[in-house]
């Protein structure tokens, strides 16, 4: 049973209670992500994004997120790291979006700034912006919820 636990779990916590605690913490993180995505789905018109798209987005974020929690050197397990990552995601996402607007407006001066940003063919374009923020932001918030569980 020892080989299925993350390397960073101290030996005294290899009991059944700690495995349940780890599973419960992971469940809190995944349910938080599911709630955030459900909130986004509820405010997005159904003709723009289908349920299959939302399931794909959840899996695209949940799989690497759960993997980050259970590697030899896990990331986003401390509250401070989660908050720093969330803040950084917002700042970097804002910078990426500003570049998308600038390049899009340069290429398509007759379009509005937001429409031009969506037409940006640059490196990554809006896709890179959406991965950075809200993608990384959602992972950071879900990891924050998970990191708060052991303190309860």
N, C-alpha and C positions, 0 to 999 in steps of 0.2 A: 504494500500500500504506500510505502514511503516514496517510491519512484514516480507516483502520479502527482505529488505535491510540488509546488514551486520550490526552487532551491533556497529561497530566502526565508522560508518559514522555519523558525527555531525548533530544535528537536523537542522541547517540552510542549510544543503546541501541535504535535502530530496526532493528538487524540481525536476521537470522534467529534467532540464539541468544536474543535478548531476547523475541521472540514466543513461542518454545517455552517459555521460562522463565515468561512470563505465563500461557500455557495450562496449564502444569504446576501452577503455584501455584493457579489457579482450580480445577483438577481436585482438588487436595488439599483445598481448602475444600469443594467439593461432595461429595466422598467422605466427608469428616468429617461433614457434615450427614446424608448417607445412613446412615452408621454410627450416629449418635445416634438417628435415627428408627427404624432397624432394631432397636436396643436397646429402645426404647420399645415397638415392636410385639411384641417377643418376650416382654415381661412384661405385656402387656395382653391380657385374654381376647378371643379371636377373635370371640365373639358380641357384644362391645361395639363394636369398631371393625373395619371391613372393610378389605381390601387397597386398595380404591378410596379409602377415606378417607385411608390412609397416603400413597398417591400424591398425593392432593390436598394434604395437609399439606406434603409435600416440595416440590411445585411452588409452593405458597403462600409458602414460606420461601425457596426457591432463586432464584426469579426476581427479587424485589427485592434479595436479597443480592448476586447477581451484578451487578445494575444498580448497586448502591452502589459496587462496586469499579471501575466503568468509566465514571463520569461525569467532567465537567470537574474537579470538586473531590471526589475519592473519599473515602468515609468508611470507618472500620474497616479501615484498611490498616496502622496502627501497632499494635504489641503493647500499648502502654500504653492506647490508646483501646479496644481489645478488652476488656482486663481491667476498665477503668472501666465500660464498657457492661454487662459481665456482672454486676458487683457491683451496679450501679444497677438492673438488671433484677430481681435477686433482692430487693433492698430495696423497690422500688416494687411488685413482684408481691406481696410479703408484706403491704404496706399495703393494696393492693386486696383481697386475700383477707380481711384483717381486716374491711374495710368490708362485703364480701359476707356474712361471718358475722354481723356486727352487724345489718345491714339484714334479712338473711334470718331471723335469730332474732326480730327485732322483728315482722316480718310473720307468722312461723310459730312461735310460742313452744312449741308442742307437739312440734315436730321436734327431732332432735338438731342440734347446731351445724353439722356438716358437711352434713347433709341440708338444713338451712335455707339454707346458703350456695348450694347448687345450685338452690334454688327462688327465689333473689333476682331479682326483676324489675327491679332498679335500672338506672341508666344503664350499659349495657355488661354488667353482671353478671359471671358467671363467664367469659363469652367474652372480655371485656376483660382479665381477669386472666390467662387462658391465652395471649392474644396477648403480653402483657407478659412473663410468666414462665410457661412455658418458651420461648415463641416467640422473643422477642428474645435470650434467653440462648443458645438453639441457634445463632442467627445470629452472636452474639458469639464463641462457642466455635469455630465453623467459620471465621470470619474470623481468629481467633487462629492456628489451624493454618495458614491461608493466609499470614498475615503472617510466620510463622516460617520459611517455605520459603526466601526469598532469603538468609537467614543461614546456611543449612546448608553 
